[in-house]
């Protein structure tokens, strides 16, 4: 399995996946920390991938969805965006509903 297939399998493995630097419990950058905290604040379950644990994923993820930065958040295998978009959705009070909808639609 090549790295792009591995990434596809990861984004398909849960309704909501965040690729981040570190983990939700021990983030390694401020953007990842804020995004993970924002997702967690909804109470909706999500998965994460620590990009520091796999150098190939770290290197190739920006090519996967043509998004150059971390974190990257996927709902039902579709890129939603980065941390700024998640925070904006939370501020507009649309994040929790979008996450709940993704979780309901997930067929994995």
N, C-alpha and C positions, 0 to 999 in steps of 0.2 A: 504494500500500500504506500503510495507516495504521500507527501505531506499535505497536498491539497485535498486528497481523498480523506486523510486523517482529520483535517479541519472540518470537512463536510460531515463526517461521521459525528464529530463533536457537536456541531451546531444542530444536528438532527437528534441528538441524544436527550434533549430536554426542551421543554416549551420555551424557557428563557435561559440564555447563556451569556455570561459576561466574560470576555477575555480581558484580563487585567494583569497589572504588575503586582504580584503578591497574591494574597488571599483576602477574602472579606474580613477575616479576623486579624490579619497582619498585612495590610496593604503596603506596597513598596513605593508608592507615589501618591501625591495629593489628589490627582485626577481620578485614579483608581479608587482611592479611599472614598471620595465624595460620591462617585457613581455607585459603589457597592452599598454605602450607607443609605443612599437614596432608594435603591432597589429594596433593601432590607426593610426600610421604613414602611413599605406597603403591606408587609406581612405575607406576601405571595412568595412561594418557594422559587428559587432560581439556582442554576448550576454556575460554576465558574471554572475557568481554566487559567492557571498561573502561567503566563507566557515565559517566565524565567525558568520554568522547569523543562522546557523543550525549546532549545535554540532554533530548530527548524521552524516551529510554529511561530516563534517570535519574529523570525526573518521573513516568512512567507505570508503571514496573516494579512499584512497590508495589501498584498496582491489579490487575495482571495475575493474581497468585495470592493476593491479599489478605494479603501479607506486608510489613510496613511498613519493614523495615530492610535494610541491605546488610551483608555479602554475602548472596546467595541462590544456592543450589546445586540444580541439577536433574539427576536421573538419568532418562534416557529420557523427557524432556519433562514429568516430574512433579517438583514441588517437594519436595525432601527437607527443606529448612529453611535455617537460617543457620549461621554459623560455629560457634556453640556446639553445635549438633547434630552437626556433622561431627567436632568435637573429642571429643565424648562417644562417638560411634561408634568413633573411633580408640582411645580409652581402654578401651572394652569389647571391642576387637579384632574389630569387625565391619565396619569401614569398607572395608578392602581387599577383602574377599569381596563386599561390596555393590557396590563399583565394578567388580570383575571380572565380576560377574553382569550389571550394566548394560551393560558393554562387549560381553559375549557376546550379549545379547538385542537390541542395537541393530541396527535394520534400515534405517538411513538410507543 
